[in-house]
């Protein structure tokens, strides 16, 4: 399974720690109104020397503010890697020979598009026709009419569901289409709901690993 989307987690956690601890250049006296400069992904930014609050945006960032996240980063990463090595060994006789596709949660309903993730993301085979950088390198948006061909070669399909098991609107849009019945994997009952597909820390990724195990365990019996 893929590593959680943590390409810049370590740097972000260090930045958060610096912000909350009040480290860096400039005075630590909030009354002086002094500032300091930190290096971020988008260049050097000027921030208050002792900020009173940190505002996080985006679904991934708030998870980085978990208490103790920096202190437990290495142990969390090793626990995750140990778990995924165990899963790789457990499914070594099954998954490598299967073409696995993934129906993602970001279907653009207004445009009549579904969301398919390919090799390099949750899907385990296929490539996008035109890579656009970032997520566009590993996911695409076939029209609802293209469901039979987009998932036609898949032997197993996973689909994103919410943590509580409910179905996101983008996924439901595809599942409710009469065309969803066409792919052979659907006809064979090889569609497996998958929770926690948006892990952003190694701690939350452990829950993802457990969810993957539960979702795919029936393959060991087929």
C-alpha positions in Angstrom: 0.0 0.0 0.0 1.2 3.6 -0.6 3.0 5.6 2.1 0.7 8.2 3.6 0.8 11.6 1.8 3.7 12.9 3.9 6.1 14.2 1.4 6.6 17.4 3.5 5.4 16.2 6.9 8.7 16.3 8.6 9.4 19.8 7.5 5.9 20.9 8.4 6.1 19.4 11.8 9.4 21.1 12.5 7.7 24.4 11.3 4.8 23.8 13.7 7.1 23.0 16.5 9.0 26.2 15.9 5.9 28.3 15.8 4.4 26.9 19.0 7.7 27.0 20.9 8.5 30.5 19.7 12.0 29.7 18.3 13.7 31.6 15.5 15.2 35.0 14.9 13.6 38.0 16.5 12.5 38.9 20.0 10.3 36.6 22.1 8.6 39.6 23.6 5.0 39.8 22.2 4.8 43.4 23.2 7.6 44.4 20.7 5.7 43.3 17.6 8.8 41.8 16.1 8.8 39.2 13.4 11.0 36.3 12.2 11.5 34.6 8.9 10.8 30.9 8.3 11.4 28.9 5.1 8.3 27.2 3.7 7.6 25.2 0.6 6.6 28.5 -1.2 9.7 30.4 -0.1 10.7 32.5 2.9 7.7 33.9 4.9 7.6 36.5 7.7 5.6 35.6 10.8 5.2 37.1 14.3 8.0 36.2 16.6 5.6 34.7 19.1 2.3 33.9 17.4 -0.7 33.6 19.6 -2.4 31.0 17.2 -1.6 28.9 14.2 -4.2 28.6 11.4 -4.1 25.4 9.4 -5.8 25.0 6.0 -6.4 21.9 3.9 -7.6 18.5 5.0 -4.1 17.2 5.6 -2.6 20.1 7.7 -4.7 19.9 10.9 -3.4 16.3 11.5 0.1 17.7 11.7 -0.9 19.7 14.8 -1.6 16.6 16.9 0.0 16.9 20.3 3.3 15.1 20.3 3.3 14.4 16.6 6.9 15.5 16.2 8.1 13.5 19.1 6.5 10.3 17.9 7.2 10.7 14.2 10.0 8.2 14.0 8.3 5.6 16.1 5.1 6.0 14.2 6.8 5.7 10.9 8.6 2.5 12.0 5.3 1.0 13.3 3.7 1.8 10.0 6.5 0.3 8.0 6.5 -2.8 10.1 2.8 -3.2 9.6 3.0 -2.8 5.8 5.8 -5.3 5.6 3.6 -7.8 7.4 0.8 -7.1 5.0 3.1 -7.4 2.0 4.1 -10.8 3.2 0.6 -11.8 4.0 -0.7 -11.0 0.5 2.4 -11.9 -1.5 0.8 -14.9 -3.0 -2.4 -13.0 -4.0 -2.0 -9.3 -4.9 1.0 -9.3 -7.2 -0.9 -11.4 -9.8 -4.1 -9.3 -9.7 -5.0 -6.2 -11.6 -6.5 -3.9 -8.9 -8.3 -0.7 -9.6 -9.6 2.0 -7.2 -12.8 4.1 -7.4 -11.9 7.3 -5.6 -14.0 9.8 -3.7 -13.5 12.8 -5.9 -15.8 12.1 -8.8 -16.9 15.4 -10.4 -20.7 14.8 -10.4 -21.5 18.2 -12.0 -19.3 17.2 -15.0 -20.6 13.6 -15.1 -17.2 12.2 -14.2 -16.0 9.4 -11.9 -12.7 9.3 -10.1 -10.2 6.5 -10.8 -6.8 6.1 -9.1 -4.1 4.2 -11.0 -0.7 2.7 -10.4 1.2 4.8 -7.9 -1.8 5.6 -5.8 -4.6 3.3 -4.6 -4.9 1.6 -7.9 -2.3 -1.1 -8.7 -2.3 -1.0 -12.4 -2.8 1.4 -15.3 -1.5 4.8 -16.1 -3.1 8.2 -16.9 -2.9 9.2 -20.5 -1.5 12.7 -19.8 0.3 13.4 -16.6 -0.3 16.8 -15.1 1.8 16.7 -11.9 0.9 15.7 -8.4 -2.3 13.8 -8.1 -2.9 14.2 -11.8 0.0 11.7 -12.3 -1.9 8.9 -10.6 -5.6 9.6 -11.0 -8.0 10.5 -13.7 -11.7 11.4 -14.2 -13.4 9.1 -16.8 -16.9 10.1 -17.7 -19.7 8.0 -16.3 -20.2 6.5 -19.7 -16.6 5.2 -19.6 -17.0 3.2 -16.4 -17.1 -0.2 -18.3 -13.8 0.5 -20.1 -12.1 2.4 -17.2 -12.6 -0.6 -14.9 -13.0 -3.3 -17.5 -9.6 -4.9 -17.0 -9.7 -4.8 -13.3 -9.9 -8.2 -11.5 -10.4 -6.5 -8.1 -11.8 -3.0 -7.4 -11.5 -1.1 -4.1 -13.6 2.0 -3.5 -13.2 4.8 -0.9 -15.8 4.9 1.9 -16.0 7.2 4.8 -14.6 6.3 8.2 -18.1 5.2 9.4 -18.7 3.1 6.3 -21.0 5.5 4.5 -20.4 6.1 0.8 -19.1 9.5 -0.4 -21.2 11.3 -3.0 -18.6 10.9 -5.7 -18.4 7.1 -5.2 -22.2 6.8 -4.9 -22.6 8.6 -8.2 -20.6 5.8 -9.9 -22.1 2.9 -7.9 -25.7 4.1 -8.8 -25.0 4.1 -12.5 -26.4 1.1 -14.5 -23.0 1.1 -16.3 -21.3 0.1 -13.0 -22.7 -3.4 -13.4 -20.6 -3.9 -16.6 -17.0 -4.4 -15.3 -16.2 -8.1 -14.7 -14.9 -7.5 -11.2 -18.3 -6.0 -10.3 -20.1 -9.0 -11.7 -17.9 -11.3 -9.8 -18.5 -9.5 -6.5 -14.9 -8.4 -6.2 -15.6 -4.8 -5.1 -14.1 -4.0 -1.6 -14.9 -0.8 0.3 -11.8 0.8 1.8 -11.8 3.2 4.8 -9.2 5.8 5.8 -7.8 6.4 2.3 -6.7 9.9 3.2 -4.2 9.2 6.0 -1.9 12.2 6.7 0.2 10.9 9.6 1.8 7.6 10.3 -0.5 7.1 13.2 -3.6 7.5 11.1 -1.9 5.4 8.4 -1.9 2.5 10.8 -5.7 2.6 10.8 -5.5 2.6 7.0 -3.3 -0.5 7.0 -5.8 -2.3 9.3 -8.6 -1.2 7.0 -6.7 -2.5 3.9 -6.2 -5.8 5.7 -9.9 -6.2 6.5 -11.0 -5.2 3.1 -8.7 -7.5 1.2 -8.7 -10.6 3.5 -11.5 -12.2 1.5 -9.1 -12.5 -1.4 -7.1 -15.0 0.6 -10.1 -17.3 0.6 -11.0 -17.0 -3.0 
